[in-house]
Amino acid sequence: MTLLTLKLTVEELEVLTTLASDQLFRTEFIDPKFPGYEQNSAKLSLGKALVGRLRSIIDPASATRTPSVRMTSA
């Protein structure tokens, strides 16, 4: 495994984490509805773990909290 060092501001990390989280939601719940879609559960699990790590970097107290569920109204 190759390790990389990346310098980001907190704001950049927040944006990146939000975008990654939104993409994971799409990958888990929206994309499977399309014909021919093949889900990669290992990649999805890795992505969820990574988003969790990024969130804990932004807010270390969030590591001890229960993840919140996002609800949207139509």
Secondary structure, 3 states (H helix, E strand, C coil): CCCCCCCCCHHHHHHHHHHHHHHHHHHHHHHHHCCCCCCCHHHHHHHHHHHHHHHHHHCHHHHHCCCCCCCCCC
